[in-house]
Amino acid sequence: MPTIRILETPEEMTQVENLQRLVWPGSDAEILPGHILMTFAHNGGLVLGSYDGEKLVGLLVGFPGLYSLPDGPQPKHCSHELGVHPDYQNAGIGFALKRAQWQMLRKQGLSLATWTYDPLLSRNAHLNITRLGAICNTYLPNLYGPLRDGLNLGMETDRFQVDWWINSRRVSRRLGRRPRPSLALDHYATANIQTLYRGNATPDGLVRPPENFSTPQDSLALVEIPSDFMALKRQDFALARAWRLFSREVFTTCFGQGYLVTDLIFDRSGDTPRSFYILAHGESTLSD
Ligand SMILES: CC(C)(COP(=O)(O)OP(=O)(O)OC[C@H]1O[C@@H](n2cnc3c(N)ncnc32)[C@H](O)[C@@H]1OP(=O)(O)O)[C@@H](O)C(=O)NCCC(=O)NCCS
């Protein structure tokens, strides 16, 4: 298993620049330059690397920030980039980097880290929400405007901003030695969950968003997203865009009504994998 190191030298930052080019190919304008990374590393931020021997195969970058409470601003950590070399993805490196970040933030005495991700990326959702225990009730439409790298080109940059409550039971249990196993759809079926919508599977193997969705009313609600949005963008960009606009409306409505995203079910039981977010009303489920 690759090892994790704290990075602080100019040579290491050059390796981070190069790995960013591999993970987000196509535009140097979207790469964080070494001098910014050095500034983060020397001022309470974190630049972590995962190494296979001497080869950098994973990176994590974050910096200190503030969030607002009624009695004034409080410190938090803004996690900004997590990237794994394409040949090393799905092998637990992303999780290991976030776990190391969690340990370091606890030492810094912080209670909150936030970051953003594209809500239609099922793998990122599984990692952030299910494995790491982050939650989300903040939808930011087209947050970054147009991005020019190969993963984002041509698509509105809508993002979930997630909250990662470092000292919560929810997060500690997921990052502990014996983490909670991921739940399956069946588990939620017995919990009386309201299906706001499921996509329509078509003979071409793609899943299309429906025309409309039910208004959320129960304490738990289920909504589908594409299980491989990157592949869908390559296969049928117009359909991918339809998912973007449809899910924007769903999440904006649900968050406005007091729902939070608390889980993602990645269901591999059928011919085609399907992905479903679980939304819970209020904060009742956060200590599970
Ligand atoms: C997203 C990324 C950082 C994750 O790192 P990683 O090392 O590949 O992730 P991990 O192996 O730790 O975890 C991935 C999990 O998603 C699961 N997964 C894979 N494909 C999935 C899918 N389509 N839907 C849901 N889950 C999926 C894996 O099984 C694994 O879960 P498990 O550990 O419970 O089995 C990495 O894939 C990456 O660099 N992607 C491109 C850049 C990016 O999107 N960066 C994040 C935004 S800045």
The ligand as a Gaussian input file, in Angstrom:
#p B3LYP/6-31G(d) Opt

LIG

0 1
 C      -12.121000      10.803000      -6.690000
 C      -10.748000      10.243000      -6.329000
 C       -9.926000      11.297000      -5.614000
 C      -10.976000       9.058000      -5.349000
 O       -9.751000       8.466000      -5.027000
 P       -9.593000       6.876000      -5.140000
 O       -8.289000       6.496000      -4.551000
 O       -9.883000       6.472000      -6.533000
 O      -10.811000       6.425000      -4.177000
 P      -10.921000       5.204000      -3.167000
 O      -10.412000       3.956000      -3.821000
 O      -10.352000       5.558000      -1.837000
 O      -12.497000       5.153000      -2.987000
 C      -13.345000       5.047000      -4.097000
 C      -14.606000       4.332000      -3.667000
 O      -15.615000       4.541000      -4.660000
 C      -16.135000       3.259000      -5.064000
 N      -16.600000       3.425000      -6.440000
 C      -15.953000       3.216000      -7.610000
 N      -16.751000       3.551000      -8.642000
 C      -17.924000       3.985000      -8.101000
 C      -19.124000       4.500000      -8.639000
 N      -19.301000       4.618000      -9.961000
 N      -20.103000       4.879000      -7.795000
 C      -19.956000       4.761000      -6.458000
 N      -18.819000       4.304000      -5.876000
 C      -17.825000       3.910000      -6.702000
 C      -14.970000       2.313000      -4.887000
 O      -15.447000       0.986000      -4.798000
 C      -14.426000       2.824000      -3.545000
 O      -15.266000       2.453000      -2.499000
 P      -14.904000       1.303000      -1.434000
 O      -13.573000       1.692000      -0.856000
 O      -16.030000       1.369000      -0.453000
 O      -14.848000       0.037000      -2.239000
 C       -9.980000       9.728000      -7.579000
 O      -10.716000       8.693000      -8.179000
 C       -9.673000      10.831000      -8.588000
 O       -8.592000      11.384000      -8.552000
 N      -10.607000      11.128000      -9.504000
 C      -10.431000      12.187000     -10.497000
 C      -10.331000      13.582000      -9.889000
 C      -11.455000      13.925000      -8.931000
 O      -12.636000      13.692000      -9.202000
 N      -11.064000      14.502000      -7.766000
 C      -11.998000      14.895000      -6.705000
 C      -12.579000      16.248000      -6.888000
 S      -11.402000      17.543000      -6.624000

